[in-house]
Amino acid sequence: MSQPTQVKNELDHQKRHVELHAALDELVADYLMQHRGISLRETSVMDLMQWSSQQTKQLTHKRGGEQ
């Protein structure tokens, strides 16, 4: 028996949030590796978003936090 469309859409939406949360964890970890000594209390979401956007244009570091 198939699920009603609304329930399926809600499950798909929740699944997407799980994927996004995992990606956000990875992004924040990468940011913190590149900004050693800075805690999340010392930065803003805007700082993270600007850094992330810049990384899509040109990486400023090697994979794994290497300089």
PQR file with spaces between the fields and no chain letter, atoms N, CA, C, O and H, PARSE charges and radii, in Angstrom:
ATOM       1  N    MET     1       0.859   -1.180    0.000 -0.4000 1.5000
ATOM       2  CA   MET     1       0.000    0.000    0.000 -0.0000 2.0000
ATOM       3  C    MET     1       0.903    1.239    0.000  0.5500 1.7000
ATOM       4  O    MET     1       1.837    1.324    0.797 -0.5500 1.4000
ATOM       5  N    SER     2       0.632    2.178   -0.871 -0.4000 1.5000
ATOM       6  CA   SER     2       1.468    3.380   -0.965 -0.0000 2.0000
ATOM       7  C    SER     2       1.035    4.422    0.064  0.5500 1.7000
ATOM       8  O    SER     2      -0.109    4.444    0.518 -0.5500 1.4000
ATOM       9  H    SER     2      -0.127    2.109   -1.519  0.4000 1.0000
ATOM      10  N    GLN     3       1.989    5.282    0.413 -0.4000 1.5000
ATOM      11  CA   GLN     3       1.716    6.343    1.372 -0.0000 2.0000
ATOM      12  C    GLN     3       0.984    7.484    0.679  0.5500 1.7000
ATOM      13  O    GLN     3       1.200    7.728   -0.508 -0.5500 1.4000
ATOM      14  H    GLN     3       2.919    5.264    0.044  0.4000 1.0000
ATOM      15  N    PRO     4       0.118    8.186    1.413 -0.5600 1.5000
ATOM      16  CA   PRO     4      -0.488    9.387    0.848  0.2800 2.0000
ATOM      17  C    PRO     4       0.604   10.375    0.447  0.5500 1.7000
ATOM      18  O    PRO     4       1.672   10.401    1.059 -0.5500 1.4000
ATOM      19  N    THR     5       0.346   11.170   -0.556 -0.4000 1.5000
ATOM      20  CA   THR     5       1.328   12.116   -1.097 -0.0000 2.0000
ATOM      21  C    THR     5       1.888   13.045   -0.033  0.5500 1.7000
ATOM      22  O    THR     5       3.096   13.281    0.002 -0.5500 1.4000
ATOM      23  H    THR     5      -0.521   11.149   -1.053  0.4000 1.0000
ATOM      24  N    GLN     6       1.036   13.578    0.836 -0.4000 1.5000
ATOM      25  CA   GLN     6       1.505   14.521    1.854 -0.0000 2.0000
ATOM      26  C    GLN     6       2.500   13.856    2.800  0.5500 1.7000
ATOM      27  O    GLN     6       3.519   14.456    3.140 -0.5500 1.4000
ATOM      28  H    GLN     6       0.055   13.386    0.808  0.4000 1.0000
ATOM      29  N    VAL     7       2.222   12.635    3.225 -0.4000 1.5000
ATOM      30  CA   VAL     7       3.114   11.922    4.138 -0.0000 2.0000
ATOM      31  C    VAL     7       4.441   11.647    3.441  0.5500 1.7000
ATOM      32  O    VAL     7       5.503   11.823    4.038 -0.5500 1.4000
ATOM      33  H    VAL     7       1.394   12.148    2.949  0.4000 1.0000
ATOM      34  N    LYS     8       4.389   11.217    2.180 -0.4000 1.5000
ATOM      35  CA   LYS     8       5.612   10.955    1.427 -0.0000 2.0000
ATOM      36  C    LYS     8       6.426   12.233    1.293  0.5500 1.7000
ATOM      37  O    LYS     8       7.644   12.205    1.466 -0.5500 1.4000
ATOM      38  H    LYS     8       3.526   11.074    1.695  0.4000 1.0000
ATOM      39  N    ASN     9       5.779   13.351    0.988 -0.4000 1.5000
ATOM      40  CA   ASN     9       6.485   14.622    0.865 -0.0000 2.0000
ATOM      41  C    ASN     9       7.117   15.033    2.189  0.5500 1.7000
ATOM      42  O    ASN     9       8.232   15.555    2.205 -0.5500 1.4000
ATOM      43  H    ASN     9       4.790   13.374    0.847  0.4000 1.0000
ATOM      44  N    GLU    10       6.425   14.807    3.289 -0.4000 1.5000
ATOM      45  CA   GLU    10       6.969   15.135    4.605 -0.0000 2.0000
ATOM      46  C    GLU    10       8.183   14.265    4.921  0.5500 1.7000
ATOM      47  O    GLU    10       9.166   14.757    5.476 -0.5500 1.4000
ATOM      48  H    GLU    10       5.519   14.383    3.276  0.4000 1.0000
ATOM      49  N    LEU    11       8.129   12.987    4.576 -0.4000 1.5000
ATOM      50  CA   LEU    11       9.264   12.095    4.805 -0.0000 2.0000
ATOM      51  C    LEU    11      10.444   12.488    3.925  0.5500 1.7000
ATOM      52  O    LEU    11      11.587   12.474    4.381 -0.5500 1.4000
ATOM      53  H    LEU    11       7.331   12.587    4.125  0.4000 1.0000
ATOM      54  N    ASP    12      10.179   12.837    2.670 -0.4000 1.5000
ATOM      55  CA   ASP    12      11.240   13.315    1.782 -0.0000 2.0000
ATOM      56  C    ASP    12      11.854   14.601    2.325  0.5500 1.7000
ATOM      57  O    ASP    12      13.071   14.781    2.286 -0.5500 1.4000
ATOM      58  H    ASP    12       9.250   12.848    2.299  0.4000 1.0000
ATOM      59  N    HIS    13      11.012   15.485    2.826 -0.4000 1.5000
ATOM      60  CA   HIS    13      11.485   16.750    3.386 -0.0000 2.0000
ATOM      61  C    HIS    13      12.363   16.498    4.610  0.5500 1.7000
ATOM      62  O    HIS    13      13.416   17.118    4.759 -0.5500 1.4000
ATOM      63  H    HIS    13      10.024   15.338    2.858  0.4000 1.0000
ATOM      64  N    GLN    14      11.935   15.595    5.480 -0.4000 1.5000
ATOM      65  CA   GLN    14      12.723   15.264    6.667 -0.0000 2.0000
ATOM      66  C    GLN    14      14.046   14.619    6.253  0.5500 1.7000
ATOM      67  O    GLN    14      15.090   14.941    6.819 -0.5500 1.4000
ATOM      68  H    GLN    14      11.080   15.091    5.359  0.4000 1.0000
ATOM      69  N    LYS    15      14.013   13.720    5.282 -0.4000 1.5000
ATOM      70  CA   LYS    15      15.235   13.080    4.798 -0.0000 2.0000
ATOM      71  C    LYS    15      16.207   14.134    4.275  0.5500 1.7000
ATOM      72  O    LYS    15      17.409   14.054    4.529 -0.5500 1.4000
ATOM      73  H    LYS    15      13.165   13.459    4.822  0.4000 1.0000
ATOM      74  N    ARG    16      15.693   15.112    3.554 -0.4000 1.5000
ATOM      75  CA   ARG    16      16.546   16.184    3.023 -0.0000 2.0000
ATOM      76  C    ARG    16      17.175   16.992    4.158  0.5500 1.7000
ATOM      77  O    ARG    16      18.339   17.380    4.066 -0.5500 1.4000
ATOM      78  H    ARG    16      14.717   15.177    3.347  0.4000 1.0000
ATOM      79  N    HIS    17      16.424   17.246    5.219 -0.4000 1.5000
ATOM      80  CA   HIS    17      16.971   17.965    6.366 -0.0000 2.0000
ATOM      81  C    HIS    17      18.101   17.173    7.012  0.5500 1.7000
ATOM      82  O    HIS    17      19.094   17.759    7.444 -0.5500 1.4000
ATOM      83  H    HIS    17      15.478   16.931    5.294  0.4000 1.0000
ATOM      84  N    VAL    18      17.969   15.873    7.083 -0.4000 1.5000
ATOM      85  CA   VAL    18      19.025   15.030    7.632 -0.0000 2.0000
ATOM      86  C    VAL    18      20.286   15.174    6.780  0.5500 1.7000
ATOM      87  O    VAL    18      21.386   15.311    7.316 -0.5500 1.4000
ATOM      88  H    VAL    18      17.163   15.397    6.731  0.4000 1.0000
ATOM      89  N    GLU    19      20.129   15.144    5.459 -0.4000 1.5000
ATOM      90  CA   GLU    19      21.267   15.311    4.549 -0.0000 2.0000
ATOM      91  C    GLU    19      21.895   16.695    4.708  0.5500 1.7000
ATOM      92  O    GLU    19      23.118   16.824    4.761 -0.5500 1.4000
ATOM      93  H    GLU    19      19.236   15.033    5.023  0.4000 1.0000
ATOM      94  N    LEU    20      21.060   17.724    4.784 -0.4000 1.5000
ATOM      95  CA   LEU    20      21.561   19.084    4.940 -0.0000 2.0000
ATOM      96  C    LEU    20      22.290   19.262    6.271  0.5500 1.7000
ATOM      97  O    LEU    20      23.315   19.940    6.338 -0.5500 1.4000
ATOM      98  H    LEU    20      20.066   17.620    4.741  0.4000 1.0000
ATOM      99  N    HIS    21      21.762   18.655    7.318 -0.4000 1.5000
ATOM     100  CA   HIS    21      22.395   18.748    8.633 -0.0000 2.0000
ATOM     101  C    HIS    21      23.788   18.124    8.602  0.5500 1.7000
ATOM     102  O    HIS    21      24.731   18.676    9.168 -0.5500 1.4000
ATOM     103  H    HIS    21      20.929   18.104    7.264  0.4000 1.0000
ATOM     104  N    ALA    22      23.914   16.985    7.945 -0.4000 1.5000
ATOM     105  CA   ALA    22      25.221   16.331    7.827 -0.0000 2.0000
ATOM     106  C    ALA    22      26.185   17.211    7.031  0.5500 1.7000
ATOM     107  O    ALA    22      27.357   17.332    7.387 -0.5500 1.4000
ATOM     108  H    ALA    22      23.147   16.537    7.485  0.4000 1.0000
ATOM     109  N    ALA    23      25.691   17.824    5.957 -0.4000 1.5000
ATOM     110  CA   ALA    23      26.536   18.711    5.151 -0.0000 2.0000
ATOM     111  C    ALA    23      26.935   19.947    5.947  0.5500 1.7000
ATOM     112  O    ALA    23      28.067   20.416    5.834 -0.5500 1.4000
ATOM     113  H    ALA    23      24.739   17.726    5.667  0.4000 1.0000
ATOM     114  N    LEU    24      26.020   20.477    6.747 -0.4000 1.5000
ATOM     115  CA   LEU    24      26.334   21.638    7.578 -0.0000 2.0000
ATOM     116  C    LEU    24      27.395   21.287    8.620  0.5500 1.7000
ATOM     117  O    LEU    24      28.298   22.083    8.873 -0.5500 1.4000
ATOM     118  H    LEU    24      25.100   20.096    6.839  0.4000 1.0000
ATOM     119  N    ASP    25      27.294   20.111    9.222 -0.4000 1.5000
ATOM     120  CA   ASP    25      28.311   19.656   10.168 -0.0000 2.0000
ATOM     121  C    ASP    25      29.686   19.647    9.503  0.5500 1.7000
ATOM     122  O    ASP    25      30.668   20.113   10.079 -0.5500 1.4000
ATOM     123  H    ASP    25      26.560   19.463    9.017  0.4000 1.0000
ATOM     124  N    GLU    26      29.742   19.117    8.294 -0.4000 1.5000
ATOM     125  CA   GLU    26      31.003   19.043    7.560 -0.0000 2.0000
ATOM     126  C    GLU    26      31.526   20.444    7.222  0.5500 1.7000
ATOM     127  O    GLU    26      32.721   20.712    7.349 -0.5500 1.4000
ATOM     128  H    GLU    26      28.943   18.738    7.825  0.4000 1.0000
ATOM     129  N    LEU    27      30.634   21.325    6.796 -0.4000 1.5000
ATOM     130  CA   LEU    27      31.016   22.687    6.444 -0.0000 2.0000
ATOM     131  C    LEU    27      31.562   23.439    7.655  0.5500 1.7000
ATOM     132  O    LEU    27      32.593   24.106    7.559 -0.5500 1.4000
ATOM     133  H    LEU    27      29.663   21.108    6.693  0.4000 1.0000
ATOM     134  N    VAL    28      30.884   23.335    8.778 -0.4000 1.5000
ATOM     135  CA   VAL    28      31.331   24.029    9.991 -0.0000 2.0000
ATOM     136  C    VAL    28      32.676   23.468   10.453  0.5500 1.7000
ATOM     137  O    VAL    28      33.556   24.225   10.862 -0.5500 1.4000
ATOM     138  H    VAL    28      30.047   22.794    8.855  0.4000 1.0000
ATOM     139  N    ALA    29      32.836   22.162   10.389 -0.4000 1.5000
ATOM     140  CA   ALA    29      34.117   21.557   10.774 -0.0000 2.0000
ATOM     141  C    ALA    29      35.239   22.060    9.873  0.5500 1.7000
ATOM     142  O    ALA    29      36.329   22.366   10.356 -0.5500 1.4000
ATOM     143  H    ALA    29      32.121   21.547   10.056  0.4000 1.0000
ATOM     144  N    ASP    30      34.986   22.149    8.574 -0.4000 1.5000
ATOM     145  CA   ASP    30      35.984   22.648    7.634 -0.0000 2.0000
ATOM     146  C    ASP    30      36.323   24.105    7.946  0.5500 1.7000
ATOM     147  O    ASP    30      37.493   24.488    7.937 -0.5500 1.4000
ATOM     148  H    ASP    30      34.100   21.901    8.181  0.4000 1.0000
ATOM     149  N    TYR    31      35.312   24.906    8.218 -0.4000 1.5000
ATOM     150  CA   TYR    31      35.518   26.317    8.569 -0.0000 2.0000
ATOM     151  C    TYR    31      36.396   26.435    9.811  0.5500 1.7000
ATOM     152  O    TYR    31      37.339   27.227    9.837 -0.5500 1.4000
ATOM     153  H    TYR    31      34.361   24.595    8.226  0.4000 1.0000
ATOM     154  N    LEU    32      36.087   25.652   10.832 -0.4000 1.5000
ATOM     155  CA   LEU    32      36.849   25.724   12.080 -0.0000 2.0000
ATOM     156  C    LEU    32      38.288   25.238   11.890  0.5500 1.7000
ATOM     157  O    LEU    32      39.203   25.731   12.549 -0.5500 1.4000
ATOM     158  H    LEU    32      35.321   25.009   10.810  0.4000 1.0000
ATOM     159  N    MET    33      38.485   24.272   10.992 -0.4000 1.5000
ATOM     160  CA   MET    33      39.848   23.816   10.705 -0.0000 2.0000
ATOM     161  C    MET    33      40.663   24.932   10.055  0.5500 1.7000
ATOM     162  O    MET    33      41.870   25.030   10.276 -0.5500 1.4000
ATOM     163  H    MET    33      37.741   23.871   10.457  0.4000 1.0000
ATOM     164  N    GLN    34      40.019   25.758    9.267 -0.4000 1.5000
ATOM     165  CA   GLN    34      40.709   26.850    8.575 -0.0000 2.0000
ATOM     166  C    GLN    34      40.840   28.095    9.440  0.5500 1.7000
ATOM     167  O    GLN    34      41.618   28.995    9.124 -0.5500 1.4000
ATOM     168  H    GLN    34      39.038   25.678    9.087  0.4000 1.0000
ATOM     169  N    HIS    35      40.097   28.148   10.509 -0.4000 1.5000
ATOM     170  CA   HIS    35      40.108   29.305   11.400 -0.0000 2.0000
ATOM     171  C    HIS    35      40.423   28.842   12.821  0.5500 1.7000
ATOM     172  O    HIS    35      39.675   29.098   13.765 -0.5500 1.4000
ATOM     173  H    HIS    35      39.465   27.417   10.766  0.4000 1.0000
ATOM     174  N    ARG    36      41.547   28.157   12.937 -0.4000 1.5000
ATOM     175  CA   ARG    36      41.958   27.624   14.246 -0.0000 2.0000
ATOM     176  C    ARG    36      42.072   28.764   15.256  0.5500 1.7000
ATOM     177  O    ARG    36      42.538   29.858   14.939 -0.5500 1.4000
ATOM     178  H    ARG    36      42.155   27.949   12.170  0.4000 1.0000
ATOM     179  N    GLY    37      41.642   28.482   16.451 -0.4000 1.5000
ATOM     180  CA   GLY    37      41.711   29.480   17.500 -0.0000 2.0000
ATOM     181  C    GLY    37      40.468   30.348   17.584  0.5500 1.7000
ATOM     182  O    GLY    37      40.323   31.140   18.516 -0.5500 1.4000
ATOM     183  H    GLY    37      41.263   27.593   16.709  0.4000 1.0000
ATOM     184  N    ILE    38      39.568   30.206   16.615 -0.4000 1.5000
ATOM     185  CA   ILE    38      38.319   30.970   16.638 -0.0000 2.0000
ATOM     186  C    ILE    38      37.197   30.006   17.037  0.5500 1.7000
ATOM     187  O    ILE    38      37.019   28.965   16.405 -0.5500 1.4000
ATOM     188  H    ILE    38      39.685   29.563   15.858  0.4000 1.0000
ATOM     189  N    SER    39      36.464   30.342   18.057 -0.4000 1.5000
ATOM     190  CA   SER    39      35.341   29.506   18.455 -0.0000 2.0000
ATOM     191  C    SER    39      34.081   29.982   17.729  0.5500 1.7000
ATOM     192  O    SER    39      34.054   31.071   17.156 -0.5500 1.4000
ATOM     193  H    SER    39      36.609   31.188   18.570  0.4000 1.0000
ATOM     194  N    LEU    40      33.067   29.169   17.763 -0.4000 1.5000
ATOM     195  CA   LEU    40      31.803   29.561   17.121 -0.0000 2.0000
ATOM     196  C    LEU    40      31.206   30.799   17.772  0.5500 1.7000
ATOM     197  O    LEU    40      30.429   31.514   17.140 -0.5500 1.4000
ATOM     198  H    LEU    40      33.089   28.284   18.228  0.4000 1.0000
ATOM     199  N    ARG    41      31.553   31.057   19.011 -0.4000 1.5000
ATOM     200  CA   ARG    41      31.067   32.268   19.691 -0.0000 2.0000
ATOM     201  C    ARG    41      31.674   33.526   19.089  0.5500 1.7000
ATOM     202  O    ARG    41      31.115   34.614   19.222 -0.5500 1.4000
ATOM     203  H    ARG    41      32.184   30.475   19.524  0.4000 1.0000
ATOM     204  N    GLU    42      32.816   33.379   18.430 -0.4000 1.5000
ATOM     205  CA   GLU    42      33.543   34.524   17.890 -0.0000 2.0000
ATOM     206  C    GLU    42      33.261   34.766   16.410  0.5500 1.7000
ATOM     207  O    GLU    42      33.878   35.643   15.805 -0.5500 1.4000
ATOM     208  H    GLU    42      33.271   32.495   18.322  0.4000 1.0000
ATOM     209  N    THR    43      32.367   34.028   15.831 -0.4000 1.5000
ATOM     210  CA   THR    43      32.063   34.172   14.415 -0.0000 2.0000
ATOM     211  C    THR    43      30.554   34.261   14.226  0.5500 1.7000
ATOM     212  O    THR    43      29.787   34.036   15.162 -0.5500 1.4000
ATOM     213  H    THR    43      31.866   33.315   16.322  0.4000 1.0000
ATOM     214  N    SER    44      30.146   34.583   13.036 -0.4000 1.5000
ATOM     215  CA   SER    44      28.715   34.693   12.754 -0.0000 2.0000
ATOM     216  C    SER    44      28.337   33.776   11.600  0.5500 1.7000
ATOM     217  O    SER    44      29.195   33.280   10.870 -0.5500 1.4000
ATOM     218  H    SER    44      30.768   34.766   12.275  0.4000 1.0000
ATOM     219  N    VAL    45      27.065   33.568   11.455 -0.4000 1.5000
ATOM     220  CA   VAL    45      26.578   32.789   10.321 -0.0000 2.0000
ATOM     221  C    VAL    45      27.001   33.478    9.023  0.5500 1.7000
ATOM     222  O    VAL    45      27.352   32.811    8.049 -0.5500 1.4000
ATOM     223  H    VAL    45      26.367   33.971   12.047  0.4000 1.0000
ATOM     224  N    MET    46      26.967   34.801    9.011 -0.4000 1.5000
ATOM     225  CA   MET    46      27.372   35.533    7.807 -0.0000 2.0000
ATOM     226  C    MET    46      28.836   35.268    7.483  0.5500 1.7000
ATOM     227  O    MET    46      29.181   35.091    6.315 -0.5500 1.4000
ATOM     228  H    MET    46      26.682   35.343    9.801  0.4000 1.0000
ATOM     229  N    ASP    47      29.719   35.236    8.508 -0.4000 1.5000
ATOM     230  CA   ASP    47      31.128   34.911    8.273 -0.0000 2.0000
ATOM     231  C    ASP    47      31.252   33.536    7.612  0.5500 1.7000
ATOM     232  O    ASP    47      31.980   33.369    6.633 -0.5500 1.4000
ATOM     233  H    ASP    47      29.439   35.379    9.457  0.4000 1.0000
ATOM     234  N    LEU    48      30.541   32.567    8.157 -0.4000 1.5000
ATOM     235  CA   LEU    48      30.564   31.207    7.622 -0.0000 2.0000
ATOM     236  C    LEU    48      30.050   31.183    6.181  0.5500 1.7000
ATOM     237  O    LEU    48      30.655   30.546    5.318 -0.5500 1.4000
ATOM     238  H    LEU    48      29.950   32.702    8.953  0.4000 1.0000
ATOM     239  N    MET    49      28.955   31.863    5.924 -0.4000 1.5000
ATOM     240  CA   MET    49      28.377   31.862    4.578 -0.0000 2.0000
ATOM     241  C    MET    49      29.292   32.553    3.567  0.5500 1.7000
ATOM     242  O    MET    49      29.434   32.082    2.439 -0.5500 1.4000
ATOM     243  H    MET    49      28.464   32.380    6.625  0.4000 1.0000
ATOM     244  N    GLN    50      29.906   33.654    3.959 -0.4000 1.5000
ATOM     245  CA   GLN    50      30.818   34.352    3.050 -0.0000 2.0000
ATOM     246  C    GLN    50      32.040   33.491    2.759  0.5500 1.7000
ATOM     247  O    GLN    50      32.477   33.404    1.611 -0.5500 1.4000
ATOM     248  H    GLN    50      29.790   34.037    4.876  0.4000 1.0000
ATOM     249  N    TRP    51      32.593   32.858    3.782 -0.4000 1.5000
ATOM     250  CA   TRP    51      33.742   31.982    3.594 -0.0000 2.0000
ATOM     251  C    TRP    51      33.358   30.818    2.685  0.5500 1.7000
ATOM     252  O    TRP    51      34.102   30.477    1.765 -0.5500 1.4000
ATOM     253  H    TRP    51      32.238   32.928    4.714  0.4000 1.0000
ATOM     254  N    SER    52      32.213   30.214    2.938 -0.4000 1.5000
ATOM     255  CA   SER    52      31.760   29.080    2.146 -0.0000 2.0000
ATOM     256  C    SER    52      31.554   29.474    0.682  0.5500 1.7000
ATOM     257  O    SER    52      31.945   28.739   -0.224 -0.5500 1.4000
ATOM     258  H    SER    52      31.610   30.491    3.685  0.4000 1.0000
ATOM     259  N    SER    53      30.946   30.622    0.461 -0.4000 1.5000
ATOM     260  CA   SER    53      30.738   31.101   -0.904 -0.0000 2.0000
ATOM     261  C    SER    53      32.066   31.305   -1.612  0.5500 1.7000
ATOM     262  O    SER    53      32.211   30.950   -2.782 -0.5500 1.4000
ATOM     263  H    SER    53      30.628   31.219    1.197  0.4000 1.0000
ATOM     264  N    GLN    54      33.034   31.874   -0.908 -0.4000 1.5000
ATOM     265  CA   GLN    54      34.356   32.103   -1.492 -0.0000 2.0000
ATOM     266  C    GLN    54      35.005   30.769   -1.871  0.5500 1.7000
ATOM     267  O    GLN    54      35.679   30.673   -2.896 -0.5500 1.4000
ATOM     268  H    GLN    54      32.916   32.162    0.042  0.4000 1.0000
ATOM     269  N    GLN    55      34.802   29.743   -1.042 -0.4000 1.5000
ATOM     270  CA   GLN    55      35.395   28.436   -1.312 -0.0000 2.0000
ATOM     271  C    GLN    55      34.835   27.808   -2.588  0.5500 1.7000
ATOM     272  O    GLN    55      35.514   27.003   -3.226 -0.5500 1.4000
ATOM     273  H    GLN    55      34.254   29.821   -0.209  0.4000 1.0000
ATOM     274  N    THR    56      33.611   28.163   -2.967 -0.4000 1.5000
ATOM     275  CA   THR    56      33.039   27.623   -4.195 -0.0000 2.0000
ATOM     276  C    THR    56      33.688   28.241   -5.425  0.5500 1.7000
ATOM     277  O    THR    56      33.625   27.674   -6.516 -0.5500 1.4000
ATOM     278  H    THR    56      33.060   28.817   -2.448  0.4000 1.0000
ATOM     279  N    LYS    57      34.308   29.398   -5.251 -0.4000 1.5000
ATOM     280  CA   LYS    57      34.974   30.087   -6.360 -0.0000 2.0000
ATOM     281  C    LYS    57      36.448   29.708   -6.446  0.5500 1.7000
ATOM     282  O    LYS    57      36.976   29.480   -7.534 -0.5500 1.4000
ATOM     283  H    LYS    57      34.359   29.859   -4.365  0.4000 1.0000
ATOM     284  N    GLN    58      37.107   29.643   -5.288 -0.4000 1.5000
ATOM     285  CA   GLN    58      38.522   29.274   -5.232 -0.0000 2.0000
ATOM     286  C    GLN    58      38.849   28.823   -3.818  0.5500 1.7000
ATOM     287  O    GLN    58      38.670   29.573   -2.858 -0.5500 1.4000
ATOM     288  H    GLN    58      36.677   29.829   -4.404  0.4000 1.0000
ATOM     289  N    LEU    59      39.325   27.602   -3.700 -0.4000 1.5000
ATOM     290  CA   LEU    59      39.702   27.089   -2.392 -0.0000 2.0000
ATOM     291  C    LEU    59      40.889   27.862   -1.847  0.5500 1.7000
ATOM     292  O    LEU    59      41.812   28.207   -2.585 -0.5500 1.4000
ATOM     293  H    LEU    59      39.470   26.993   -4.480  0.4000 1.0000
ATOM     294  N    THR    60      40.855   28.129   -0.563 -0.4000 1.5000
ATOM     295  CA   THR    60      41.960   28.829    0.078 -0.0000 2.0000
ATOM     296  C    THR    60      42.808   27.874    0.908  0.5500 1.7000
ATOM     297  O    THR    60      43.718   28.300    1.619 -0.5500 1.4000
ATOM     298  H    THR    60      40.104   27.849    0.036  0.4000 1.0000
ATOM     299  N    HIS    61      42.509   26.588    0.816 -0.4000 1.5000
ATOM     300  CA   HIS    61      43.243   25.598    1.589 -0.0000 2.0000
ATOM     301  C    HIS    61      43.169   24.260    0.899  0.5500 1.7000
ATOM     302  O    HIS    61      42.368   24.060   -0.014 -0.5500 1.4000
ATOM     303  H    HIS    61      41.770   26.241    0.238  0.4000 1.0000
ATOM     304  N    LYS    62      44.016   23.336    1.343 -0.4000 1.5000
ATOM     305  CA   LYS    62      43.985   21.971    0.844 -0.0000 2.0000
ATOM     306  C    LYS    62      43.005   21.167    1.669  0.5500 1.7000
ATOM     307  O    LYS    62      42.605   21.581    2.757 -0.5500 1.4000
ATOM     308  H    LYS    62      44.667   23.498    2.084  0.4000 1.0000
ATOM     309  N    ARG    63      42.627   20.035    1.156 -0.4000 1.5000
ATOM     310  CA   ARG    63      41.701   19.149    1.860 -0.0000 2.0000
ATOM     311  C    ARG    63      42.287   18.720    3.206  0.5500 1.7000
ATOM     312  O    ARG    63      43.490   18.493    3.327 -0.5500 1.4000
ATOM     313  H    ARG    63      42.952   19.698    0.273  0.4000 1.0000
ATOM     314  N    GLY    64      41.433   18.615    4.195 -0.4000 1.5000
ATOM     315  CA   GLY    64      41.850   18.131    5.516 -0.0000 2.0000
ATOM     316  C    GLY    64      42.492   19.191    6.382  0.5500 1.7000
ATOM     317  O    GLY    64      43.112   18.866    7.395 -0.5500 1.4000
ATOM     318  H    GLY    64      40.455   18.800    4.096  0.4000 1.0000
ATOM     319  N    GLY    65      42.357   20.453    6.007 -0.4000 1.5000
ATOM     320  CA   GLY    65      42.862   21.529    6.844 -0.0000 2.0000
ATOM     321  C    GLY    65      44.323   21.849    6.638  0.5500 1.7000
ATOM     322  O    GLY    65      44.880   22.684    7.350 -0.5500 1.4000
ATOM     323  H    GLY    65      41.854   20.717    5.184  0.4000 1.0000
ATOM     324  N    GLU    66      44.964   21.188    5.660 -0.4000 1.5000
ATOM     325  CA   GLU    66      46.372   21.485    5.397 -0.0000 2.0000
ATOM     326  C    GLU    66      46.490   22.845    4.736  0.5500 1.7000
ATOM     327  O    GLU    66      45.638   23.227    3.933 -0.5500 1.4000
ATOM     328  H    GLU    66      44.511   20.509    5.082  0.4000 1.0000
ATOM     329  N    GLN    67      47.543   23.576    5.071 -0.4000 1.5000
ATOM     330  CA   GLN    67      47.772   24.893    4.460 -0.0000 2.0000
ATOM     331  C    GLN    67      48.637   24.757    3.232  0.5500 1.7000
ATOM     332  O    GLN    67      48.943   25.754    2.578 -0.5500 1.4000
ATOM     333  H    GLN    67      48.235   23.265    5.723  0.4000 1.0000
